[in-house]
């Protein structure tokens, strides 16, 4: 099965960026604190992730290379399992998106340090991005979109793409999307396919795959 060529890309709808979070009591108050410590102490820091192969797990590899550090990624069975590991101090911090930790962030128990996005999250304008801090390749934005079986008739693709574009402009839909901390990021099927292909190439190179 070829993820690029064996399905039909209809439209990209939204994204939610990955990032990093630590318990509020942690000595690491910023992303720069983590980088400084990691450079001086290779392999000493442990970072929780929701599982092997997940976007946050890949974010750990991207961050390590971009920041020239060596942080150990520890995989758990989902974002819900990562949260108590952060709170209990069993990991130094976590590579994770906002939704799993939002309740604890709002309660003041976890601090979100940075988003791995092209630009700041519109719902969290005070949280900086890794790009702003000089990590130009640390952009891990998990996309959500519509796809169909290979060979889907162009007329059907065009109709669904038009409906998706119109839907994602609806204020009620935008509001519902934002409740999950997602960001509307509509793209046509062709643009969506190219984006996925580019990401595959990037991650293959990152992981040393051919």
C-alpha atoms as one frame of an Amber mdcrd trajectory, in Angstrom:
protein
   0.000   0.000   0.000   1.360   3.373  -1.049  -0.038   6.225   1.040   0.671
   8.774  -1.664  -0.647   7.034  -4.777  -3.146   4.436  -3.565  -5.737   6.883
  -2.230  -7.421   9.989  -3.617  -6.796  13.194  -1.702  -9.972  15.305  -1.588
  -9.223  18.192   0.778  -7.262  19.146   3.861  -9.492  20.607   6.564  -7.558
  21.497   9.710  -4.371  21.057  11.712  -3.297  20.857  15.306   0.382  21.540
  16.003   2.599  19.484  18.269   4.867  21.038  20.851   6.377  20.555  24.296
   5.087  20.773  27.847   6.510  20.398  31.359   5.060  20.429  34.853   4.906
  23.909  36.302   7.306  23.003  39.115   9.958  21.890  36.625  13.189  23.920
  36.439  12.601  24.060  32.683  10.517  27.178  32.178  11.219  27.652  28.477
  12.251  25.645  25.430  15.632  27.363  25.624  16.124  26.002  29.159  15.691
  22.486  27.828  18.092  23.036  24.931  20.771  24.540  27.178  20.566  21.654
  29.647  20.417  19.019  26.904  23.534  20.362  25.193  25.457  20.141  28.457
  23.976  16.756  29.409  23.549  14.506  26.350  20.980  11.694  26.728  20.134
  12.694  30.292  16.722  14.205  29.579  13.702  11.927  29.065  10.711  13.198
  27.137   7.334  11.469  27.120   5.477  10.887  23.855   2.077   9.298  23.101
   3.658   6.345  21.276   6.182   5.149  18.701   5.469   6.576  15.259   3.063
   9.271  16.464   3.510  12.888  15.443   4.963  13.859  18.849   7.393  10.925
  18.652   8.573  12.206  15.277   8.755  15.684  16.784  11.373  14.369  19.200
  13.599  13.286  16.309  13.057  16.573  14.492  13.787  18.622  17.604  16.930
  16.635  18.416  18.400  17.215  15.003  17.313  20.823  14.649  18.548  21.833
  18.126  21.611  19.560  17.930  20.753  17.776  21.182  20.227  14.161  22.246
  17.010  13.790  24.252  15.563  10.322  24.831  11.970   9.917  23.632   9.914
   7.604  25.862   6.784   6.144  24.268   3.576   5.594  26.228   0.158   4.348
  25.176  -1.386   7.658  24.198  -1.605  11.249  25.371  -3.702  10.278  28.385
  -0.838   8.142  29.700   1.712  10.899  29.173  -0.043  13.446  31.407   0.489
  11.603  34.747   4.100  10.964  33.738   4.601  14.726  33.413   2.802  15.510
  36.662   4.666  12.827  38.578   8.059  13.962  37.324   8.712  10.560  35.738
   9.730  12.344  32.530  11.442  15.715  32.343   8.921  17.060  29.845   6.817
  15.788  26.949   6.459  16.186  23.226   2.685  16.483  22.970  -0.126  18.529
  21.452  -2.229  20.875  23.549  -5.527  18.872  23.800  -4.279  16.071  26.126
  -2.707  18.535  28.577  -5.120  21.458  28.289  -7.030  20.699  31.503  -3.785
  20.645  33.499  -2.493  23.746  31.721  -5.679  25.589  32.667  -5.267  24.329
  36.250  -1.733  25.713  36.385  -0.111  22.304  36.863   1.487  22.003  33.433
   3.197  24.708  31.402   3.119  24.575  27.611   6.544  25.712  26.414   6.330
  25.978  22.623   4.362  24.993  19.556   6.074  23.278  16.642   4.218  25.311
  14.045   4.825  27.754  11.232   3.139  30.513  13.209   1.623  31.078  16.646
  -1.600  29.319  17.533  -4.452  31.865  17.268  -5.983  30.552  20.509  -2.667
  30.764  22.403  -0.926  33.877  21.080   1.397  34.113  24.080   3.043  30.743
  23.408   5.972  31.037  21.016   6.952  28.640  18.251  10.199  26.746  17.815
  10.610  28.483  14.460  10.708  31.855  16.216  13.568  30.550  18.351  15.638
  29.528  15.356  14.542  25.899  14.902  13.398  26.368  11.333  12.692  22.683
  10.633  10.845  21.898  13.836   7.370  22.145  12.337   5.121  19.219  13.215
   1.510  20.040  12.396  -0.860  17.070  12.390  -3.339  17.437   9.556  -6.932
  16.258   9.288  -8.523  15.850   5.882 -10.749  13.926   3.517  -9.501  11.108
   1.312 -11.159   8.421  -0.779 -10.278   5.234  -2.659  -7.851   5.267  -5.539
  -9.413   6.249  -8.851 -12.284   8.260  -7.409 -13.977  10.090 -10.349 -12.771
  13.699 -10.681 -16.341  15.030 -10.624 -16.928  13.483  -7.200 -13.608  14.800
  -5.909 -14.427  18.289  -7.186 -17.892  18.253  -5.563 -16.568  17.100  -2.178
 -13.740  19.620  -2.335 -16.225  22.445  -2.977 -18.477  21.291  -0.124 -15.493
  20.985   2.239 -14.249  24.464   1.397 -17.691  25.970   1.965 -18.147  24.043
   5.217 -14.830  25.161   6.665 -15.893  28.795   6.208 -19.032  28.300   8.321
 -18.643  30.214  11.637 -20.379  27.390  13.541 -17.916  24.848  12.129 -14.950
  27.085  12.848 -16.150  27.479  16.435 -16.565  23.708  16.818 -13.087  23.090
  15.383 -11.550  25.590  17.793 -13.071  23.791  20.792 -10.627  20.975  20.030
  -7.748  23.467  19.630  -7.630  22.736  15.920  -6.899  25.413  13.310  -8.770
  25.572  10.002  -6.249  24.949   7.214  -8.176  24.201   4.031  -6.251  22.970
   1.004  -7.360  21.432  -2.271  -6.855  17.730  -2.854  -3.809  18.261  -5.062
  -2.197  20.646  -2.588  -2.984  18.233   0.257  -1.374  15.331  -1.628   1.768
  17.364  -2.326   2.013  18.348   1.335   1.769  14.701   2.430   4.362  13.644
  -0.161   6.760  16.343   1.034   6.276  15.252   4.665   6.910  11.604   3.775
  10.173  12.569   2.074  11.213  14.658   5.084  10.492  11.939   7.646  12.139
   9.208   5.560  15.292  11.291   5.407  15.026  12.072   9.120  14.702   8.405
  10.062  17.386   7.261   7.623  14.919   5.275   5.488  15.203   4.686   1.759
